[in-house]
Structure formats: structure tokens, C-alpha cells
């Protein structure tokens, strides 16, 4: 993966995180959230331990980046910016089944 694609993935992962945080909040509070204060809304714990293994927290930056990369492997004809929060949720739910 080249540097340009990595930058696009990181930038879009931030957009997906913003959409996720807004979906959790009420309309009044969601209007106050933007990319500059997004870091304040996210939990500080980036990893969790489970069954002796360290995992990325759900909807943490690294987790969203990993899911976007997996989605790009599944759907190679789509651009990075075409993936939405619903696509990432689908990928997360696919693992649980």
C-alpha cells in the first residue's frame, strides 16, 4: 500500500469515527461535535485485553483503519471514500456470527 492510499484511509477513518460518535449522541450534542473536538469524545483506552490477547478497541482509529483495509480487499472496485459507517458495522457484525 502506498503512502497516498494510507493517507486517504486514515482521513476517511476519522470521518467514520465522527459519524459513529454523532450516531451515539442526541441531535443537539451531535451538532457540537466536529473533527477538531472528536478526540475529546473518544475513549482514551485504545486497546482491550480479552482471553490473554490484546485487541484494538471497537471504533478506535486503528480498528476502523483495519476494517477499511479488510473492506477494500473484499470490494476492490470501490474507492476508500465510498465506504460508510454501515459498511464498517457490517464488517464488525460479520466477525461475530
N, C-alpha and C positions, 0 to 999 in steps of 0.2 A: 504494500500500500504506500502510495507516495504522500508527500507532505501536504499537498493541496487537498487531497481527499480526507486526510486526517483532520485538517482544519475544518473542513465542511462538516464532518461528523461531529466534532466537538461543539461547533457552533449550533448545530441542529439539536444536539443532545440538551443543550441549555434551553432551547426553545421548548422541547418536550417536557423538561423539568418544570418550566414556567407554567405550561398548560396543566400539568399534574397538580401543582400547588394550587392553582386557581380553581381546579375542579373540587378540591377539598374545602375551600373557603366559601363563605356566603358572598353574595354579589357585591355588597358594599366593601368588604375586605378584599375581595379579588380585584377590584378596580385599583386598589392602592399598591398592589404588587407589580413590580416591573423587574427588568433584568438587573438593575443596579442594587436592589434590596432583596433579590432572590436568595442570596447566601444566608441572610438572616432568618429566612423562613425555613430553610432546610435543617435537618438534624445534624449535629456535629459528628456523630458517630458514623463513620463511613464503612465500617466492616462489622460483621457479627460472627460469633462463634457458634457452630452447630455440629454436634456429633464429632468433635475433635478436628473440625475443618474450619478454616476462616473463609467466609463468603463476603461478597460485596453487598452492602445494604440495598434493599429494593428502592429503585428510583434515585439512587446516588449517581453521581456523574459517571463513575466507571461502569456501573451496572447498565445505565442507559446506552453508553458507548458500546458495550459488549453486545447488547441486544440489537442495536442498529447494525453492527457488523454481521451478526447472525442473519438478520433480515435481508441484508444485502447479498449474502450467499444464497439464500432461498429464492429471492426475486432479483436476479442480476440485471434485469431490464429496467428496473425502477431507479430513479435518482435518489440521492440521500434525502433531499428536501421533500420528497413525495411521501415519506413515512410519517405517520401521525401517532398520537398518543394511543389510539385504538389499536394500531398495529403492534406497538410495544406491549400493550396489555395482552393482546392475543398471544404473543410470543411467550410472555411470562406464564399465562394460563396453560399453554401447550406443555410446558415442563411439568406442571402439577398433575396432569392427567395420567 
